[in-house]
Amino acid sequence: GIDLLLGDSTNAERPGFTGSERLVGEAFRQIIPQRRGRVLVACFASNVHRMQQAIDVAVETGRKIFVVGRSMRKNLNIARNLGYVQVPEESLVRPPDLADLAPHEVLVLCTGSQGEPLSALTRIAYNDHPTVQVEPGDTVIISAKPVPGNELRVHDAINGLAKAGAEVLHQEIAPVHVSGHANA
């Protein structure tokens, strides 16, 4: 009597349960307020709830939000227009105004969590981004797990960010990501 079965096999062999997205928001609330430099949060541009959680903490801590990456800007605008994301207009900063803010006043929300060659985070890691550079004291949160095949590119970006003086947090060392796929 089954007409259609849709199954997600990504974490099917992992026992137990996948953690709630709320865990990432709690991690953001613990990590971001303690940071004195800029905080960059890289995640999938399609993860609207993850973006909202980063935005919420930025607003709560008085940081302005700078959105970098074409798909991140596009998805955030669509989500805002549909009412899925709330961000005060005065909390958003445009490229020309970024230089006027102190590092502790900025949260950069960006693409590139998979080390894509032309993505915002990769360009930042290689000091090739026109607007954003990392400096000692900055924190980069990579809020995604590398898709199989992208591990080397992600680690290259991490190395570049660390060489520039940023502290890089990712799921192996901080609770900054949960999978969107159910465990067994």
Buried (B, 14 or more C-beta within 10 A) or exposed (E): EEEEEEEEEEBEEEEEEBEEBEBBBEBBBEBBEEBEBBBBBBBBBEBBBBBBBBBBBBBEBEBBBBBBBEEBBEBBEEBBEEEBBEBEEEBBBEEEEBEEBEBBBBBBBBBBBBBBEEBBBBBBBBEEBEBBEBEEBBBBBBBBBBEEEBEEBBEBBBEBBBEBEBBBBBBEEBBBBBBBEEBE
